[in-house]
Amino acid sequence: MAGNDITWYTISVRRVKLKKQKKKIDRRLLVLTIILSLIGFIAIADASAPTAISNFGDKYHFVKQQIVWGLGGFIALIIVSQIHYSFWGKIAKPLLLISMISLILVLIPGIGTQALGAKRWIFIGNVSIQPSELVKLSLAIYFAKLAEKNKQIVAFLVPLGIVALLMMIQPDLGTTLVIVSLGMIQMFVSGVDLIKFAGASIIGVIASALLVITSGYRRERFLTFLESTRDPLGKSYHIRQVLLALGSGGLFGVGIGQSRQKYLFLPEAATDSIFAVIAEEVGFLGSVVLITLFVMFIQRGLAISKTAPDTFSKILSLGIVSWVGVQAIMNMASMVALVPLTGIPLPFISYGGSALTTILIATGILLNVSKYETQKRVKGR
């Protein structure tokens, strides 16, 4: 009888799904992060050189700043990757509150700085910080905490609506769309009421359409997208130069460092339009390689989210991956005229210290979650 009990127990154990804890971070995700960041440094050094010489007399001015931010970001990534992900849930509320306050400070004269018609930066000494980058991370953390507590959809929509409103006052429609997108993805996966979710989505689409129609600047951008040749030396100039860069690149590109559009023809060559410079120099095939790297990053992030140990880590991981994925897609899609120009940077690649540092910190959180990833196995089958 005892022998039968042991046999039955052994068979039962073999059929149970076991969870195995990993002790090391996801090395593939780390390698992809390093590669994308290095590509960014090289691309910024290349694309920003003419503007840097024109404005500062030093062609490496912008890339030196980016490298400093990048080194700080990687130090932060290493530190954050060693902090248990649950820590972020404990400070979710104050972190979101601080980020909201920073968005308000941007709007105050004397504190916030206006550039290109938008108030998006705060200067601390000689260092500029873009609060909207912190908001992306803090909102992803806060929504993960709400999902862990099984909160109703209203608990998600209120902070999302406040953040979106503050972003639109700046104004920054592109970043607003990224934030709303990652928030809606997290809400959907959290299991909120689908009817209410659908209603909120419809209201969001209508609100976006109204924002475009009622704003002359956004309306012109949308009309330019529909008819890119309507004002080639005026409102259509930016997208026209982008398309010229892409067309010049062809299949193999004109060669690294040989871009013509970067010589003050292409607006925002090192920031919003850096993908156009890359495509011009390395061509279609090189661009496919870069896109593949982003796809691999997103795939690894989704894999970590899928096997994360609990609800908080799952939704937080998904939020971070959605942030990188949506922003990358929107940037590159605008560069190939699939969507209107959005004015958002390409993650890891575009010039912007606070953007790079925040994404590296978020990646550090993702790497920490990967240490506790669970793998379900069924033995004896």
C-alpha positions in Angstrom: 0.0 0.0 0.0 2.8 2.4 0.9 4.5 1.6 -2.4 1.4 2.5 -4.3 1.1 5.8 -2.5 4.7 6.6 -3.3 4.1 5.8 -7.0 1.0 7.8 -7.2 2.7 10.7 -5.5 5.6 10.6 -7.9 3.3 10.6 -10.9 1.3 13.5 -9.5 4.4 15.6 -8.9 5.6 15.0 -12.5 2.4 16.3 -13.8 2.4 19.5 -11.7 3.6 22.7 -13.5 6.8 23.7 -11.7 8.1 27.2 -11.4 11.8 27.8 -11.7 13.3 31.0 -10.5 16.1 32.5 -12.7 19.0 34.0 -10.9 20.5 36.1 -13.7 19.1 39.0 -15.7 18.1 38.5 -19.3 21.4 38.9 -21.1 19.8 39.1 -24.6 17.8 42.1 -23.5 20.9 43.8 -22.0 22.9 43.2 -25.2 20.2 44.6 -27.3 20.0 47.7 -25.1 23.8 48.2 -25.4 23.7 47.8 -29.2 20.8 50.2 -29.7 22.4 52.8 -27.4 25.8 52.5 -29.3 24.0 52.9 -32.6 22.4 56.0 -31.1 25.7 57.5 -30.1 27.1 56.9 -33.6 24.0 58.3 -35.3 23.9 61.4 -33.1 27.6 62.1 -33.7 27.0 61.9 -37.4 23.6 63.6 -37.8 24.3 66.5 -35.3 27.7 67.5 -36.6 26.7 70.3 -39.0 24.4 71.9 -36.4 26.9 71.5 -33.7 29.6 73.2 -35.8 27.2 76.0 -36.8 26.0 76.7 -33.2 29.0 75.7 -31.0 32.0 75.3 -33.2 32.4 71.7 -32.0 31.0 68.9 -34.2 31.0 66.6 -31.2 29.1 68.9 -28.9 25.8 67.0 -28.9 27.2 63.5 -28.9 29.5 64.3 -25.9 26.4 65.4 -23.9 24.5 62.3 -25.0 27.4 60.0 -23.9 27.5 61.6 -20.5 23.8 61.1 -20.1 24.2 57.5 -21.5 26.9 56.6 -19.0 24.8 57.9 -16.1 21.8 56.0 -17.5 23.8 52.7 -17.7 25.0 53.2 -14.1 21.4 53.8 -13.1 20.4 50.7 -15.1 22.9 48.5 -13.2 21.7 49.8 -9.9 18.0 49.5 -10.7 18.4 46.0 -12.1 19.5 45.0 -8.5 16.5 46.6 -6.8 13.5 44.2 -6.4 10.8 45.3 -8.7 8.2 45.4 -5.9 10.0 48.6 -4.5 8.5 50.6 -7.4 5.0 49.6 -6.4 5.6 51.0 -2.9 6.4 54.5 -4.3 4.0 54.4 -7.3 1.7 57.1 -5.9 4.3 59.7 -4.8 6.3 59.1 -8.0 3.3 59.8 -10.2 2.5 62.9 -8.1 6.0 64.3 -8.5 5.9 63.7 -12.3 2.5 65.6 -12.5 3.9 68.5 -10.5 6.9 68.6 -12.8 4.5 68.9 -15.8 2.9 71.9 -14.0 6.2 73.5 -13.3 7.0 73.4 -17.0 4.1 75.8 -17.6 5.3 78.4 -15.1 7.3 81.3 -16.6 10.8 81.4 -15.3 10.9 77.7 -14.5 9.8 76.1 -17.7 11.6 76.8 -21.0 9.9 77.3 -24.3 11.4 76.0 -27.5 9.9 75.4 -31.0 6.6 76.7 -29.7 6.3 74.2 -26.8 7.0 74.3 -23.1 8.5 70.9 -22.4 11.8 71.5 -20.5 13.0 72.6 -17.1 16.6 73.9 -16.8 18.6 73.1 -13.6 21.8 75.0 -14.1 23.0 74.0 -17.6 21.1 70.7 -17.6 17.7 70.5 -19.3 15.2 67.9 -18.1 12.0 66.9 -20.0 9.4 65.9 -17.3 7.2 64.0 -19.9 9.8 61.2 -19.9 9.5 60.7 -16.2 5.7 60.7 -16.6 5.8 57.7 -19.0 7.7 55.6 -16.4 5.7 56.7 -13.4 2.4 56.2 -15.1 3.4 52.6 -16.1 4.4 51.9 -12.5 1.1 53.4 -11.1 -1.1 51.5 -13.6 0.7 48.2 -12.7 -0.1 48.9 -9.0 -3.8 49.6 -9.8 -3.9 46.3 -11.8 -2.4 44.5 -8.8 -5.2 45.9 -6.6 -7.9 45.0 -9.2 -9.1 48.6 -9.4 -12.0 49.7 -11.6 -11.4 51.5 -14.9 -12.2 54.9 -13.4 -9.1 54.6 -11.2 -7.1 54.3 -14.4 -8.8 57.0 -16.5 -8.6 59.8 -13.9 -4.8 60.0 -13.7 -4.5 59.3 -17.4 -6.9 62.1 -18.2 -5.0 64.6 -16.0 -1.6 63.7 -17.5 -3.0 63.9 -21.0 -4.5 67.3 -20.3 -1.2 68.6 -18.9 0.7 67.3 -21.9 -1.7 69.0 -24.3 -1.3 72.3 -22.6 2.4 72.2 -23.3 1.4 71.3 -26.2 2.8 67.9 -27.1 0.3 65.7 -29.0 2.9 63.1 -30.0 3.9 62.3 -26.4 0.3 62.4 -25.3 -0.5 59.7 -27.9 2.4 57.6 -26.6 1.3 57.9 -23.0 -2.4 57.3 -23.7 -1.5 54.2 -25.8 0.7 52.6 -23.2 -2.0 53.4 -20.6 -4.8 51.8 -22.6 -2.7 48.7 -23.3 -2.0 48.3 -19.6 -5.7 48.8 -18.8 -6.9 46.3 -21.4 -4.5 43.6 -20.2 -5.5 44.3 -16.6 -8.9 43.0 -17.3 -11.1 46.1 -16.9 -14.7 46.0 -18.1 -14.5 45.8 -21.9 -17.7 47.8 -22.5 -16.4 50.7 -20.4 -12.9 50.3 -22.1 -14.5 50.5 -25.5 -16.4 53.6 -24.5 -13.3 55.2 -23.2 -11.4 54.4 -26.4 -14.2 55.9 -28.6 -14.1 59.1 -26.4 -10.3 59.2 -26.7 -10.5 59.0 -30.5 -13.1 61.7 -30.7 -11.1 63.9 -28.4 -8.0 63.4 -30.5 -9.9 64.3 -33.6 -11.2 67.5 -32.0 -7.7 68.5 -30.8 -6.5 68.2 -34.4 -9.4 70.1 -35.9 -9.4 72.9 -33.3 -5.7 73.5 -33.5 -4.4 75.4 -36.5 -0.9 73.9 -36.1 -2.1 70.3 -35.8 -4.7 70.8 -38.6 -2.0 72.0 -41.0 0.2 69.0 -40.1 -2.7 66.6 -40.8 -3.5 68.3 -44.1 0.2 68.2 -45.0 0.2 64.5 -44.3 -2.8 64.0 -46.7 -1.2 66.1 -49.4 2.6 66.3 -48.9 3.2 68.4 -52.0 0.8 71.2 -51.2 3.5 73.6 -49.8 7.0 72.1 -50.5 8.9 75.1 -49.3 6.6 75.8 -46.3 4.4 73.5 -44.3 5.4 70.4 -46.3 9.1 71.2 -46.2 9.9 68.8 -43.3 8.2 65.7 -44.7 9.5 66.5 -48.1 13.1 66.5 -46.9 12.5 63.3 -45.0 11.3 61.6 -48.1 14.2 63.0 -50.1 16.6 61.4 -47.5 14.8 58.1 -47.7 14.8 58.1 -51.5 18.5 59.0 -51.7 19.4 56.1 -49.5 18.0 53.5 -51.9 18.8 49.9 -51.1 22.3 50.2 -49.7 22.6 53.9 -48.7 25.0 56.6 -49.7 27.5 55.6 -47.0 28.0 56.2 -43.3 28.8 59.9 -42.8 27.7 60.8 -46.3 24.2 62.1 -45.7 23.4 65.3 -47.5 20.2 66.1 -45.7 21.9 66.5 -42.4 23.7 69.6 -43.6 20.9 71.9 -42.3 18.4 70.8 -44.9 16.5 68.3 -42.7 14.9 69.8 -39.6 15.6 68.1 -36.3 18.2 65.8 -37.9 19.5 64.5 -34.6 16.3 64.2 -32.8 12.9 63.5 -34.4 14.3 62.9 -37.9 17.3 60.9 -37.0 15.9 57.7 -38.6 15.7 59.6 -42.0 19.5 60.3 -41.8 20.2 56.7 -40.8 18.1 55.4 -43.7 19.8 57.8 -46.1 23.3 56.5 -45.1 22.7 52.8 -44.7 19.7 52.4 -47.1 16.8 50.1 -46.9 18.8 47.1 -45.8 20.4 48.9 -42.9 17.1 50.3 -41.8 15.7 46.8 -41.7 18.5 45.8 -39.4 17.7 48.6 -37.0 14.0 47.8 -37.1 14.8 44.1 -36.5 16.8 45.2 -33.4 13.7 47.0 -32.0 11.5 44.0 -32.8 13.9 41.7 -30.9 13.9 44.1 -27.9 10.1 44.2 -27.9 9.9 40.4 -28.2 12.3 39.9 -25.3 10.3 42.4 -23.2 7.0 40.6 -24.0 8.5 37.3 -23.1 9.6 38.7 -19.7 6.1 40.1 -19.2 4.5 36.8 -20.1 6.5 34.8 -17.5 6.7 37.5 -14.8 5.9 36.1 -11.3 2.9 38.3 -10.4 0.4 40.8 -11.7 2.3 43.9 -10.8 5.5 42.8 -12.6 3.5 41.5 -15.6 1.6 44.8 -16.2 4.7 46.9 -15.4 6.8 45.0 -17.9 4.1 45.3 -20.5 3.9 49.1 -19.9 7.6 49.5 -20.4 7.6 47.4 -23.6 4.6 49.3 -24.9 6.3 52.6 -24.3 9.3 51.6 -26.3 7.3 49.8 -29.0 4.6 52.5 -29.6 7.2 55.3 -29.6 9.5 53.6 -32.0 6.6 52.7 -34.3 5.2 56.2 -34.3 8.5 57.8 -35.0 9.5 55.5 -37.9 6.0 55.5 -39.3 6.0 59.3 -39.4 9.4 59.2 -41.2 7.9 57.0 -44.0 4.7 59.1 -44.2 2.4 56.4 -42.8 1.2 58.8 -40.1 1.6 62.6 -39.7 4.8 63.9 -38.2 4.5 63.5 -34.4 7.6 65.2 -33.1 8.6 62.3 -30.8 12.2 60.9 -30.6 13.3 57.4 -31.6 14.0 55.4 -28.4 17.7 54.8 -27.6 18.7 56.6 -30.9 17.5 60.2 -30.9 19.4 63.0 -29.1 17.9 63.7 -25.7 19.6 63.0 -22.4 16.6 62.7 -20.1 14.8 60.5 -22.7 17.7 58.1 -22.9 18.3 58.0 -19.2 14.7 57.3 -18.3 14.4 54.5 -20.9 17.6 52.9 -19.5 16.2 53.1 -16.0 13.0 51.5 -17.3 15.1 48.8 -18.9 16.8 48.2 -15.6 13.4 47.5 -14.0 12.6 45.1 -16.9 15.9 43.3 -16.3 15.2 42.9 -12.6 11.8 41.4 -13.4 13.6 38.9 -15.7 15.6 37.6 -12.7 12.4 36.3 -11.1 10.9 35.1 -14.4 8.9 31.8 -13.9 9.0 29.0 -16.5 6.2 26.5 -16.4 7.1 23.0 -17.3 5.1 19.7 -17.4 7.2 16.6 -16.7 6.3 13.1 -17.8 4.5 14.2 -20.9 
